[in-house]
Every structure is written in C-alpha cells, then in structure tokens.
Amino acid sequence: MSKKHRIWIFLFGVLLYFTLGQSGRVYAGRKISMAVEFVDHAAAAHIALRKGWFAEKGLEIRSFDNYITGIALAAAMAHKGIDVAYMCLCPAILAYANGHVPIRIVCGTHKYGYGLIVNPKKITSPRDLLKPGIRIGCPREGSACDVMLNRFIERSRLNKKEILPHVRRMPPPNILLSMSLGQLDAGFLPEQFPTMGKRLGFKRLVDAQKIWPNVQGSVVVVRQSLIKEDPKAVKGIVEATRQGITFIKTHPQEAYRIVSQALQAEGNRIFPLKMERILRVFQVTPQIIKESLTRHMVCEVNIDLKGVQNVIDYMAHLGYIRRFKVGDICDLRWLHEK
C-alpha cells in the first residue's frame, strides 16, 4: 500500500470518528435500564421493544423489568438505577415529590385507564358502597387507583369516613383474585384488570372518563442524568413511544397480540407457581387488550400540562405531597422536535 493510500485511509478514519464517533459514539450503544408496570398502560413500550424500535434509535435495553404496581416502581426508582420508566402519573409524582428522585416526564402514553368493578348482586349504585359489610379492594395510598377512588367518593358525594375504613390495600392481581373468591365486593383497578373482571361476571360501575374527564393516565419518565448526558437518547425514547402508539392505531390486531403475549409471559414469570395456576383463568387475551385499549383508554404521547397540574394539586389536597409547579417535573421539548 502506497503512502498516499495510507494517508487517505487515515483521513477517512478521522472523518469517520468525528461524524460517527463524536456525535453517535455514546448514543449508538447507549445502555438503558427500563421498567414498566404490569399492566397494558405500557403497551407502546412492549410494542417498541418487540419491533426493535429502541435499537433502531441506538438504544440497548439492558434490562426491562415489570413491577406489580406503580408504587412499587416508584420505590424502585428511588434506589435502583432505572433510567426510563413507563408508569402511572400519580406514583411518578410521588417519586419526585416525596422520594426526591431526579426524574422528568418527557411524554405521555395514555389518558384514563382505571375503573371500579363490583359484584352486581351486592352493588348497583355508588351509594351501595355504604352498605354494612361491603369490602373494597384498592392499591396503596397515593397510587393512581387510590387517587381516583378518592375523587370518585367526592364526586359521588359519599362520606370518606364511612368508606375508606373498609378499603383493603393490595396489588391489582390480588384484588381480582379476592373478588373471584368472594372475599371482596368491589375493586378499583388499573386496566387491563377491570376488563378482565368484566369477563368474570363483574360489573364496571364507573370509569376514569366519568370520574375525571381528560385526566392523564400514564407517562414516560427519565432520569435527569440521562437528559444531561444524552438528550438524543431521550429523543429516541419519545420517538419509539410515539411509534408504538401509532402502531396500535394502524396495526391493531398485531398490537393486541404483542401486548397480550408480553403480559401473559411476564405473569407466568412473576407469580408464584400456586398463584399462577389460579390465575390461568385470568388469561390476558388479545381481545381483552383490544377492549381495554380502545374502550377505556386513549393512547397518545401528548400531555396537557394544566391537567397534570390539576393532579398535582389534588394529591396535595389529599395530603400525599406538598404542592409544586408542573414545570418542575415535565420536560416536553422532545414532543415538538422533528
């Protein structure tokens, strides 16, 4: 090889370094720790992962963990190195306000996505919840379902002091199982569980749409360190999420299958063997995902900041957090980038 050729190869290598290495070296192989809740709220994430859209954006998903509730995920955000989480808005607010986790909301995944299902033989109206002996299941205080339950009680003009003492706190699968065994009469649950409950003979008494019009359901949060170190990676996450939501609308049948398979596989993994056998009657079928995503949720990445502020204010009203401004937790610049 001549000296001239060696010089040209060297110059080409330098050019490659500065065009790919400097602008894409970190981004091209960025390792991301990602977490979701064990519900179809994270449908866009499951689809983007299956389709390889995170990888196309130069992101290597080194871990993709499911958490049984948003509160559990919020706690994990506080002490584990989770870079990105698809989670309900309320636990994200808790993680930021009370856990002091340095996170920012970068886009949404859906509106609504919660409902109250009841035993129709005992409960046919909100006031029936005041009957002696009625037992209600709900995830922990500060969860999205708990906030919705409080809102529902207030809007129905019921007495919290009469209802809340009868609320039993447990994760959504346990609530549905307890209802099927006759140990609970009602349950406030995140989707897909109310839709599953309907298939088991329970009645949906109220949906989030009626309780709180236009309320934000779930969001995508990222650590501030990722924003500072690699904003292009954050852009990739938002774009992949948008692709996932678009896919639900343009290729619905395949989308329902992907989400169904992902949740069913994860359920078989995380539940104890004895509980898994019982939960086989709670199959997360594509039909359940279809009804859940199309009838009880509105999947979209855009976020109404005023609506998020309303949730912050209401959680402060309930005494769960101290009030803060929505701009402190939201960074939506990537929603408007092209």
Secondary structure, DSSP 8 states (H G I E B T S, - for coil): --HHHHHHHHHHHHHHIIIIIHHHHHHHTEEEEEEEESSGGGHHHHHHHHHTHHHHTTEEEEEEEEESSHHHHHHHHHHS---EEEEEHHHHHHHHHTS---EEEEEEEEEE-EEEEE-TTT-SSGGGGGSTT--EEE--TTSHHHHHHHHHHHHTT--HHHHGGGEEE--HHHHHHHHHTTS-SEEEEETTHHHHHHHTT-EEEEEHHHHSTT-EEEEEEEEHHHHHH-HHHHHHHHHHHHHHHHHHHHSHHHHHHHHHHHHHHHHHHHS-HHHHHHHGGG---HHHHHHHHHHSEEE-S---HHHHHHHHHHHHHTTSS----GGGTB--GGGS--
